[in-house]
Amino acid sequence: MTRNQVPSRSDPRTPQAGPRPVRRGPVYRGLPRPVRLAAWLAVSAILGIVIGATFPDALRALGATAALAPGKLAWYVARATGFLAYFAIAGSVIYGLLLSTKLLDAIAHRPVSFALHKDLALVGLALSGLHGLLLLGDHTYAFTPVAIAVPFASPYAPAAVAVGQLAFYVVAIVTGSFYVRRQIGQRAWRLIHYLTFLAFAGVTAHGIASGSDTAAPWATWAYLVPVAAVVFLFAYRLVTAIAERRAGTRPGLIPSARPDTAGRPAPPRAPAMATPRTGLARPVAEPRGERSF
């Protein structure tokens, strides 16, 4: 090659990168504007109905509790934050499964979905910590900082509370892994992320075993719906992963090059030759009757 010649991408002397895999799955298109508007209106109406039906009664109950039994106010608030923490953690797990199954890719950007998945985990962790701290103000049981932080040291249902404490620490580890993902690597981050299912099972068992509202019908549904969603999505992800492995492709990826139909390797590309005018490389024409794939 002379000084004026420019290396071409088809030059055999130029190092070539391997074919990039093409991601398989739905492509983001977004929802139509009327559908988005209808969805926002439906969500707003549901939230308005729920808040309008429950908020006045909740305020009256809190006011009566603060006036007649102020020592139990922290207990009621701790129970409320416990359910909010459970919903946030369950939402993060469900959103993570929706990301891994690629069911949201057609209507939501993956970076936005990933950010929401991480933020829900962070909110759940913060609400869980607040749930424990509020128990310090409860006068029904003598909770201490040691009883809040150390498993099996709780004066109330020590085994059930210990399960929740251990689940809290697991959630903290998984949430912290988001911020050291580049340092620990993708493989280690994925292995840590599998602990999410253990944490979700732990917080569910903690809520059912130690919660004083477990017998209420609304509490039963509050646990049943997230558990059913997680079990369904986990089973769906497992079945699709097994099917993709049997098909010989990595999950979510398909090969970019098509193999030869007869099972033979594809013929090599024709070498490049420089043109006399520009010095740029030009592929040599292939003989008739042959075809490269």
Secondary structure, DSSP 8 states (H G I E B T S, - for coil): --TT-B--TT-TTS-------EE-S-------HHHHHHHHHHHHHHHHHHHHHHHHHHHHHHHHHHHH-GGGHHHHHHHHHHHHHHHHHHHHHHHHHHHHHTSSTTTS-HHHHHHHHHHHHHHHHHHHHHHHHHGGG-TTTT--HHHHHSTT--SSSHHHHHHHHHHHHHHHHHHHHGGGHHHH-HHHHHHHHTHHHHHHHHHHHHHHHH-TTTTSHHHHHHHHHHHHHHHHHHHHHHHHHHHHHHTTS-TTEE-SS---TTS--------EEE-TTT-BEEE----TT----
